[in-house]
Amino acid sequence: AANMVVIEGDAAGRIVLGGAGAGAGPTASAVMGDIIDIARGFRRPVFGQPAAGLAAAPVARASAPAPYYIRMGLIDKPGALAKVAAALGEAGVSINRMRQYGHADTTAPVIIVTHVTTPDALAHALEGARRSDVLSEPPVALRIEEV
């Protein structure tokens, strides 16, 4: 028998760690130990402590609200930036800072730093920006961690 743990992350993808399980003998011993404890009336709380004493798990950082840094290339035409700003606003994502750099071709590089928002709202906003047909390069979004 084998034991496996699967770890998934946005950047790392899926990582699978596997190894040999305890085997028939050790597993049977553990099960028999549990049966003997039950027969003797010995009860201990799950995880070794009463549920009332357990604290709620902290929110995973990836799902907690945070500000984001967004970089994208816009087609250089009137109203392009307004369409991206509208997509962000419709998703409830507020712009903290924005900078559009000078350019020599038909692509205008844009940097946006958002106020605190959720990953879901950001994903919705970026999907709206993609649908607006003003992006010349796909957006890149990086979570800003407060240290």
Rosetta silent file (secondary structure, phi, psi, omega in degrees, C-alpha in Angstrom):
SEQUENCE: AANMVVIEGDAAGRIVLGGAGAGAGPTASAVMGDIIDIARGFRRPVFGQPAAGLAAAPVARASAPAPYYIRMGLIDKPGALAKVAAALGEAGVSINRMRQYGHADTTAPVIIVTHVTTPDALAHALEGARRSDVLSEPPVALRIEEV
SCORE:     score description
SCORE:     0.000 S_00000001
   1 L     0.000  150.021 -178.980    0.000    0.000    0.000 S_00000001
   2 E  -124.032  148.805  173.282    1.133    3.539   -0.681 S_00000001
   3 E  -108.613  142.092 -179.720    0.437    6.864    0.978 S_00000001
   4 E  -137.007  148.183  173.804    0.225   10.007   -1.112 S_00000001
   5 E  -128.389  132.763  178.780   -0.009   13.730   -0.507 S_00000001
   6 E  -112.896  127.950  178.235   -1.010   16.156   -3.271 S_00000001
   7 E  -117.719  130.213  179.299    0.043   19.812   -3.046 S_00000001
   8 E  -124.585  137.780  177.558   -1.353   22.338   -5.518 S_00000001
   9 E  -144.476  153.725 -179.564   -0.259   25.912   -6.092 S_00000001
  10 L   -57.904  -47.474 -175.749   -0.861   28.557   -8.744 S_00000001
  11 L   -83.312  -38.109 -174.899    2.808   28.861   -9.645 S_00000001
  12 L   -85.217  -19.064 -175.688    4.024   25.331   -8.854 S_00000001
  13 E    77.433 -148.195 -177.732    1.082   23.414  -10.289 S_00000001
  14 E   -99.230  128.747  177.185    0.372   19.959   -8.875 S_00000001
  15 E  -119.519  127.752 -179.693    3.056   18.204   -6.808 S_00000001
  16 E  -115.921  123.174  176.586    2.490   14.585   -5.755 S_00000001
  17 E  -110.986  130.886 -178.088    4.567   13.053   -2.963 S_00000001
  18 E  -136.601  157.788  177.665    4.275    9.320   -2.423 S_00000001
  19 E  -165.749  172.621 -179.529    5.821    6.621   -0.327 S_00000001
  20 E   -65.141  142.086  177.052    5.271    3.190    1.107 S_00000001
  21 L   -80.196 -177.850 -177.766    2.373    2.839    3.525 S_00000001
  22 L   -68.204  -28.688 -178.837    2.623    1.271    6.968 S_00000001
  23 L    94.814  171.333 -173.877    1.691   -2.154    5.606 S_00000001
  24 H   -64.243  -44.307 -177.124   -0.714   -4.817    6.792 S_00000001
  25 H   -63.919  -55.033 -179.839    0.973   -5.587   10.145 S_00000001
  26 H   -62.059  -36.966  179.056    1.316   -2.039   11.494 S_00000001
  27 H   -66.369  -43.846  178.779   -2.161   -1.085   10.252 S_00000001
  28 H   -61.902  -38.846  178.924   -3.746   -4.159   11.883 S_00000001
  29 H   -63.478  -43.237  179.866   -1.941   -3.361   15.125 S_00000001
  30 H   -65.486  -41.259  179.468   -3.258    0.223   15.145 S_00000001
  31 H   -64.483  -44.232  179.364   -6.819   -0.938   14.416 S_00000001
  32 H   -63.909  -37.905  176.714   -6.667   -3.542   17.200 S_00000001
  33 H   -60.945  -40.921  177.550   -5.332   -0.917   19.601 S_00000001
  34 H   -64.940  -41.926  179.495   -8.337    1.299   18.774 S_00000001
  35 H   -62.711  -42.412  179.325  -10.772   -1.613   19.300 S_00000001
  36 H   -64.494  -41.487  176.973   -9.204   -2.402   22.701 S_00000001
  37 H   -59.164  -43.320 -179.743   -9.452    1.269   23.732 S_00000001
  38 H   -65.354  -43.920 -179.685  -13.156    1.298   22.788 S_00000001
  39 H   -62.537  -34.534  179.534  -13.811   -1.986   24.652 S_00000001
  40 L   -81.710   -7.136 -179.544  -12.170   -0.587   27.805 S_00000001
  41 L    81.286   11.471  179.130  -14.233    2.602   27.523 S_00000001
  42 L   -80.059  116.991  179.862  -11.157    4.743   27.042 S_00000001
  43 L  -122.927  132.478  173.686  -12.179    7.757   25.009 S_00000001
  44 L  -125.588  151.361 -178.939  -10.002   10.598   23.962 S_00000001
  45 L   -64.759  155.078  175.441  -11.040   13.577   21.888 S_00000001
  46 H   -58.891  139.230 -178.139  -10.342   13.652   18.187 S_00000001
  47 H    62.416   16.713  173.863   -6.840   15.051   17.568 S_00000001
  48 H    79.156    2.844  178.198   -6.124   14.592   21.286 S_00000001
  49 L  -147.975  151.705 -178.986   -7.995   17.664   22.534 S_00000001
  50 L   -60.789  144.304 -178.384  -11.619   18.704   22.979 S_00000001
  51 H   -59.395  -33.400 -179.321  -13.215   20.401   19.987 S_00000001
  52 H   -62.944  -24.308 -179.288  -14.170   23.405   22.147 S_00000001
  53 H   -89.995   -5.251 -179.115  -10.463   24.111   22.661 S_00000001
  54 L   -80.792  141.629  177.684   -9.597   24.073   18.968 S_00000001
  55 L   -95.804  151.684  176.752   -9.081   27.393   17.206 S_00000001
  56 L   -64.650  141.865  179.317  -10.376   28.131   13.735 S_00000001
  57 L   -66.890  142.920  177.594   -7.757   27.615   11.051 S_00000001
  58 L   -66.358  152.809  178.517   -6.338   30.838    9.632 S_00000001
  59 L   -66.012  134.829  177.594   -7.532   31.861    6.175 S_00000001
  60 L   -59.812  135.646 -176.763   -5.196   30.625    3.477 S_00000001
  61 H   -56.567  -37.035 -176.114   -3.092   33.533    2.249 S_00000001
  62 H   -64.166  -26.366 -178.717   -3.961   32.833   -1.376 S_00000001
  63 H  -101.085   -5.836  179.803   -7.668   33.421   -0.712 S_00000001
  64 L   -77.740  146.829  177.537   -7.284   36.361    1.677 S_00000001
  65 L   -61.240  145.385  179.548   -7.831   39.867    0.300 S_00000001
  66 E  -161.567  161.531  171.109   -4.676   41.750   -0.727 S_00000001
  67 L   -76.932  158.613 -179.662   -3.544   44.500   -3.088 S_00000001
  68 E  -131.757  149.433  172.453   -2.231   43.412   -6.501 S_00000001
  69 E  -102.861  125.038 -178.476    0.329   44.631   -9.012 S_00000001
  70 E  -122.573  129.941  175.012   -0.961   44.245  -12.595 S_00000001
  71 E  -120.141  133.616  178.891    1.121   44.672  -15.743 S_00000001
  72 E  -152.373  161.357  173.771   -0.436   44.614  -19.213 S_00000001
  73 E  -108.746  129.159  179.653    0.048   45.901  -22.722 S_00000001
  74 E  -107.559  146.662  171.333   -2.777   47.944  -24.253 S_00000001
  75 E   -66.682  131.480 -175.868   -3.437   48.635  -27.900 S_00000001
  76 L   -77.912   88.790  176.199   -2.590   52.306  -28.373 S_00000001
  77 L  -150.157  155.216 -178.279   -5.995   53.731  -29.220 S_00000001
  78 L   -59.228  135.907  175.815   -8.383   56.186  -27.561 S_00000001
  79 L    88.527   -5.013 -178.193  -10.483   54.674  -24.777 S_00000001
  80 H   -62.520  -49.620  179.900   -8.332   51.574  -24.250 S_00000001
  81 H   -63.976  -36.260  178.769   -7.344   52.506  -20.688 S_00000001
  82 H   -63.242  -36.984  179.299  -10.944   53.544  -19.925 S_00000001
  83 H   -67.317  -39.636  177.696  -12.170   50.060  -20.945 S_00000001
  84 H   -67.274  -43.392  178.564   -9.684   48.369  -18.615 S_00000001
  85 H   -61.789  -38.293  178.274  -10.605   50.741  -15.760 S_00000001
  86 H   -65.827  -40.755  178.683  -14.292   49.997  -16.389 S_00000001
  87 H   -62.795  -40.840  177.080  -13.638   46.231  -16.264 S_00000001
  88 H   -64.307  -46.963 -179.041  -11.856   46.649  -12.929 S_00000001
  89 H   -62.075  -40.933  179.912  -14.641   48.863  -11.558 S_00000001
  90 H   -63.503  -28.736  178.613  -17.406   46.494  -12.654 S_00000001
  91 L   -88.297   -1.065  179.827  -15.657   43.701  -10.717 S_00000001
  92 L    81.414   20.585  179.371  -15.340   45.922   -7.630 S_00000001
  93 L  -100.230  122.179 -176.690  -11.564   46.312   -7.956 S_00000001
  94 L   -97.012  138.419  179.254  -10.340   49.794   -7.062 S_00000001
  95 E   -85.967  127.115  175.735   -7.192   51.320   -8.586 S_00000001
  96 E   -89.716  -50.493  178.074   -4.675   52.679   -6.083 S_00000001
  97 E  -141.187  152.104  178.763   -1.986   53.750   -8.577 S_00000001
  98 E  -146.554  142.963  177.228   -1.622   53.559  -12.338 S_00000001
  99 E  -143.235  130.028  174.751    1.221   54.363  -14.717 S_00000001
 100 E  -113.812  124.245 -176.169    1.322   54.252  -18.498 S_00000001
 101 L   -91.330  156.150  175.277    4.809   54.366  -19.961 S_00000001
 102 L   -63.043  155.734 -176.090    5.935   55.937  -23.200 S_00000001
 103 L  -151.408  160.450 -176.858    6.195   53.602  -26.152 S_00000001
 104 L  -109.746  -14.489 -177.814    7.453   53.468  -29.712 S_00000001
 105 L  -116.506 -150.425 -176.720    5.056   50.974  -31.298 S_00000001
 106 L   -92.361    4.521  179.096    1.336   50.210  -31.115 S_00000001
 107 E  -108.844  129.438  177.288    1.509   48.727  -27.600 S_00000001
 108 E  -106.742  111.970  178.077    1.237   50.936  -24.518 S_00000001
 109 E   -71.332  135.341 -177.702    2.669   49.280  -21.363 S_00000001
 110 E  -131.603  136.716  174.651    0.507   49.909  -18.282 S_00000001
 111 E  -117.487  130.648  177.986    1.151   49.183  -14.589 S_00000001
 112 E  -128.190  134.028  170.365   -1.752   49.187  -12.108 S_00000001
 113 E  -112.918  125.003 -177.560   -1.597   48.708   -8.334 S_00000001
 114 E   -90.945  163.732  165.370   -4.990   47.909   -6.827 S_00000001
 115 L   -75.715  175.916 -179.815   -6.392   48.560   -3.403 S_00000001
 116 L   -57.414  131.338  178.919   -7.079   45.445   -1.324 S_00000001
 117 E  -149.290  171.340  178.907   -9.315   43.030   -3.245 S_00000001
 118 L   -92.795  155.574  176.610  -10.110   39.326   -3.368 S_00000001
 119 H   -58.483  -36.296  179.684   -8.544   36.883   -5.833 S_00000001
 120 H   -66.117  -43.821  178.777  -12.019   36.142   -7.257 S_00000001
 121 H   -63.671  -40.396  178.911  -12.782   39.827   -7.887 S_00000001
 122 H   -64.105  -43.861  179.274   -9.385   40.265   -9.531 S_00000001
 123 H   -60.862  -41.740  178.105   -9.918   37.226  -11.767 S_00000001
 124 H   -63.132  -41.839 -179.982  -13.330   38.592  -12.772 S_00000001
 125 H   -64.748  -43.709 -178.736  -11.787   42.016  -13.525 S_00000001
 126 H   -68.784  -33.698  175.479   -8.975   40.553  -15.632 S_00000001
 127 H   -64.906  -40.593  176.325  -11.440   38.409  -17.570 S_00000001
 128 H   -62.506  -39.143  177.876  -13.451   41.562  -18.302 S_00000001
 129 H   -65.121  -40.653  178.359  -10.276   43.296  -19.491 S_00000001
 130 H   -62.184  -38.873 -178.833   -9.496   40.347  -21.788 S_00000001
 131 H   -72.440  -15.637 -175.763  -12.996   40.529  -23.291 S_00000001
 132 L   -75.593   -9.502  178.574  -12.625   44.258  -23.988 S_00000001
 133 L    60.359   31.008  176.249  -10.347   43.587  -26.997 S_00000001
 134 L  -116.552    0.667 -179.698   -7.887   46.344  -26.029 S_00000001
 135 E   -87.467  131.163  173.594   -5.084   44.133  -24.673 S_00000001
 136 E   -98.576  -17.229  176.445   -2.055   43.580  -26.861 S_00000001
 137 E  -137.799  143.918  179.090   -0.395   41.421  -24.190 S_00000001
 138 E   -64.449  146.056  179.692   -2.050   39.239  -21.554 S_00000001
 139 E   -71.685  147.855  173.887   -2.142   40.771  -18.073 S_00000001
 140 E  -118.057  126.018 -179.147    0.222   39.565  -15.364 S_00000001
 141 E  -119.649  130.253  178.057   -1.025   39.944  -11.776 S_00000001
 142 E  -122.307  130.429  177.536    1.162   39.570   -8.695 S_00000001
 143 E   -69.302  136.754  177.182   -0.169   39.554   -5.152 S_00000001
 144 L   -99.324  115.751 -179.725    1.450   42.187   -2.921 S_00000001
 145 L   -92.861  130.645  175.320    2.267   40.712    0.481 S_00000001
 146 L   -81.460  129.816 -178.896    2.508   43.059    3.442 S_00000001
 147 L  -115.309    0.000    0.000    5.589   42.254    5.518 S_00000001
